[in-house]
């Protein structure tokens, strides 16, 4: 195992041993290469795995190269472990709120050791889906080690030369660290190390008020940590609907989180096992500092493109990643890219969808366009914030005659029953054709799929209105939005005609 992997999978308990046996077996022997591969994939995260397994399933001769752990960030240090912690945090919050629905409970005492152990066990249980053994059974040659292009049709992987007809760069991304003086001299966490914590922080400092920072700040606050979140933006989740972000902001404050927004971090100081973060408030309130025992940085991502030999392959790149056209083809027509290394949509499901585009275009001369993909996303705070399509400002910039309809969850019976009325469904449309949707709800990520389906298949608000939804469900909010649109069609003229009709038929 590469030494750098150790921090990602510590402690080396039974669950993490199972994980490693799946995603980087200690006794793995790289195979003898074929003379030429139909497809070589660099990177064993979601985009790489879907590309490799999909191509092999169609009969292609495939090699995959991974330098660390199969499964990539999603399995090892991203979606899977973070959502496991979020589930435990939500259980703690539900228990504390239980008296509001008439259920008395005793003291709520999260067991951090048990929470982390559960997370590791769940991750290990899921890992066979991304395992080297599964890839090998699919007929894929798996090489562990670094990959470097040596020409437009060859690359070196773990000391072996691999020749290909087509290749996919799917090397993903990594957390970035802001240029704060002193930060290099103190110990800090990123998503690559947070899930190896052995003790609950007494006071967790979080740099970054985006999705990752908000999700994990809320989780650790619910576990019992004091939490302070810092961000240069004046509000959390600056890329989301401002009303949606405001709801999340209120909920985080209600969970006891201290927010220092609109500030600039100016120095990090280590002091006898403690950390101090000095910051400057942009509103003129001056310089202040906050002390904690752990610092978590969630301040953006950078593509993994170093050491790939892109110049030797004739592949163009920028600081944002590998440059691709709408068919995900690089400047070398034989080489494609998918996932976080080339996409602004840095989500597991986006990487999966892009890999499917690559398979068709690279192996079958297809002309599928990445821009045609309808990609929803969700921030898994409580409540969740999910979005798909255009927001109102984007729609107007593109020349749409956009109208918006908002259904508050206080108008939805199931949300009232569940004591979850702090949220809404907001749709943007042009004469009934759906353009975008934002949902704030306890399970917004589950609800947004219906809007994504409607957008993908160019369905209308009238179609949502005509779709029978079970009662009572929070998904009824989407039908209610459709009903509001249909009622808007009842103009004064139409109502006058209907009145005359009914007088005539009496």
CORDA-V736827 format. One record per residue. N is the residue number from 0. D_FIRST is the distance of its C-alpha to the first C-alpha in whole Angstrom. Layout:
n & d_first
N & D_FIRST
N & D_FIRST
//
This chain:
n & d_first
0 & 0
1 & 4
2 & 6
3 & 8
4 & 7
5 & 8
6 & 12
7 & 12
8 & 11
9 & 13
10 & 15
11 & 12
12 & 16
13 & 16
14 & 16
15 & 13
16 & 12
17 & 14
18 & 12
19 & 8
20 & 10
21 & 12
22 & 10
23 & 7
24 & 8
25 & 6
26 & 9
27 & 9
28 & 12
29 & 13
30 & 17
31 & 20
32 & 21
33 & 25
34 & 27
35 & 27
36 & 26
37 & 28
38 & 26
39 & 22
40 & 20
41 & 18
42 & 16
43 & 15
44 & 17
45 & 21
46 & 22
47 & 20
48 & 20
49 & 24
50 & 24
51 & 22
52 & 23
53 & 27
54 & 27
55 & 26
56 & 28
57 & 31
58 & 31
59 & 29
60 & 26
61 & 23
62 & 20
63 & 17
64 & 14
65 & 12
66 & 10
67 & 8
68 & 9
69 & 12
70 & 15
71 & 15
72 & 17
73 & 19
74 & 17
75 & 15
76 & 17
77 & 20
78 & 23
79 & 21
80 & 21
81 & 24
82 & 26
83 & 25
84 & 26
85 & 29
86 & 30
87 & 30
88 & 32
89 & 35
90 & 36
91 & 36
92 & 39
93 & 40
94 & 41
95 & 43
96 & 45
97 & 46
98 & 49
99 & 50
100 & 50
101 & 52
102 & 49
103 & 49
104 & 46
105 & 45
106 & 43
107 & 40
108 & 37
109 & 33
110 & 31
111 & 28
112 & 26
113 & 27
114 & 26
115 & 23
116 & 22
117 & 24
118 & 22
119 & 18
120 & 20
121 & 21
122 & 18
123 & 17
124 & 20
125 & 20
126 & 16
127 & 18
128 & 20
129 & 17
130 & 15
131 & 13
132 & 16
133 & 19
134 & 18
135 & 18
136 & 22
137 & 23
138 & 23
139 & 20
140 & 18
141 & 15
142 & 13
143 & 9
144 & 10
145 & 13
146 & 16
147 & 20
148 & 23
149 & 25
150 & 28
151 & 30
152 & 29
153 & 25
154 & 22
155 & 19
156 & 16
157 & 13
158 & 16
159 & 18
160 & 21
161 & 22
162 & 26
163 & 27
164 & 30
165 & 29
166 & 25
167 & 24
168 & 22
169 & 21
170 & 18
171 & 20
172 & 20
173 & 19
174 & 22
175 & 24
176 & 26
177 & 29
178 & 31
179 & 32
180 & 33
181 & 32
182 & 29
183 & 26
184 & 27
185 & 27
186 & 24
187 & 24
188 & 22
189 & 21
190 & 20
191 & 16
192 & 17
193 & 20
194 & 19
195 & 17
196 & 21
197 & 22
198 & 25
199 & 28
200 & 29
201 & 33
202 & 33
203 & 31
204 & 32
205 & 31
206 & 31
207 & 32
208 & 34
209 & 33
210 & 31
211 & 28
212 & 30
213 & 33
214 & 31
215 & 28
216 & 31
217 & 33
218 & 31
219 & 30
220 & 34
221 & 35
222 & 32
223 & 35
224 & 33
225 & 36
226 & 35
227 & 36
228 & 35
229 & 36
230 & 36
231 & 39
232 & 40
233 & 43
234 & 42
235 & 39
236 & 37
237 & 39
238 & 38
239 & 40
240 & 43
241 & 45
242 & 47
243 & 43
244 & 42
245 & 44
246 & 44
247 & 40
248 & 41
249 & 44
250 & 42
251 & 39
252 & 42
253 & 43
254 & 40
255 & 41
256 & 38
257 & 40
258 & 40
259 & 40
260 & 41
261 & 42
262 & 41
263 & 39
264 & 36
265 & 38
266 & 36
267 & 33
268 & 34
269 & 32
270 & 34
271 & 33
272 & 30
273 & 32
274 & 32
275 & 35
276 & 35
277 & 38
278 & 40
279 & 43
280 & 45
281 & 46
282 & 49
283 & 51
284 & 50
285 & 48
286 & 45
287 & 43
288 & 40
289 & 38
290 & 36
291 & 33
292 & 30
293 & 28
294 & 27
295 & 26
296 & 26
297 & 27
298 & 29
299 & 28
300 & 25
301 & 24
302 & 23
303 & 20
304 & 22
305 & 21
306 & 20
307 & 21
308 & 24
309 & 26
310 & 29
311 & 28
312 & 28
313 & 31
314 & 30
315 & 31
316 & 30
317 & 31
318 & 29
319 & 29
320 & 27
321 & 28
322 & 31
323 & 33
324 & 36
325 & 37
326 & 36
327 & 32
328 & 33
329 & 32
330 & 34
331 & 33
332 & 34
333 & 31
334 & 29
335 & 28
336 & 26
337 & 26
338 & 25
339 & 24
340 & 24
341 & 28
342 & 29
343 & 31
344 & 31
345 & 27
346 & 27
347 & 25
348 & 28
349 & 29
350 & 26
351 & 27
352 & 30
353 & 29
354 & 27
355 & 30
356 & 32
357 & 30
358 & 30
359 & 34
360 & 35
361 & 32
362 & 33
363 & 36
364 & 38
365 & 38
366 & 40
367 & 38
368 & 38
369 & 35
370 & 38
371 & 40
372 & 37
373 & 38
374 & 35
375 & 36
376 & 34
377 & 34
378 & 33
379 & 32
380 & 34
381 & 37
382 & 39
383 & 37
384 & 38
385 & 38
386 & 39
387 & 40
388 & 42
389 & 44
390 & 45
391 & 49
392 & 49
393 & 46
394 & 49
395 & 52
396 & 50
397 & 50
398 & 54
399 & 53
400 & 56
401 & 54
402 & 55
403 & 53
404 & 54
405 & 52
406 & 52
407 & 51
408 & 50
409 & 53
410 & 55
411 & 52
412 & 53
413 & 50
414 & 49
415 & 52
416 & 51
417 & 48
418 & 49
419 & 46
420 & 49
421 & 47
422 & 46
423 & 47
424 & 47
425 & 48
426 & 49
427 & 50
428 & 52
429 & 54
430 & 57
431 & 55
432 & 52
433 & 49
434 & 48
435 & 45
436 & 44
437 & 43
438 & 43
439 & 42
440 & 42
441 & 40
442 & 38
443 & 39
444 & 36
445 & 37
446 & 41
447 & 40
448 & 39
449 & 43
450 & 43
451 & 41
452 & 42
453 & 46
454 & 44
455 & 43
456 & 46
457 & 48
458 & 50
459 & 52
460 & 53
461 & 56
462 & 53
463 & 52
464 & 55
465 & 56
466 & 53
467 & 53
468 & 51
469 & 51
470 & 52
471 & 51
472 & 48
473 & 47
474 & 46
475 & 50
476 & 50
477 & 49
478 & 52
479 & 54
480 & 53
481 & 54
482 & 58
483 & 58
484 & 58
485 & 60
486 & 63
487 & 63
488 & 64
489 & 67
490 & 69
491 & 73
492 & 74
493 & 72
494 & 73
495 & 77
496 & 77
497 & 75
498 & 78
499 & 81
500 & 79
501 & 79
502 & 83
503 & 84
504 & 82
505 & 84
//
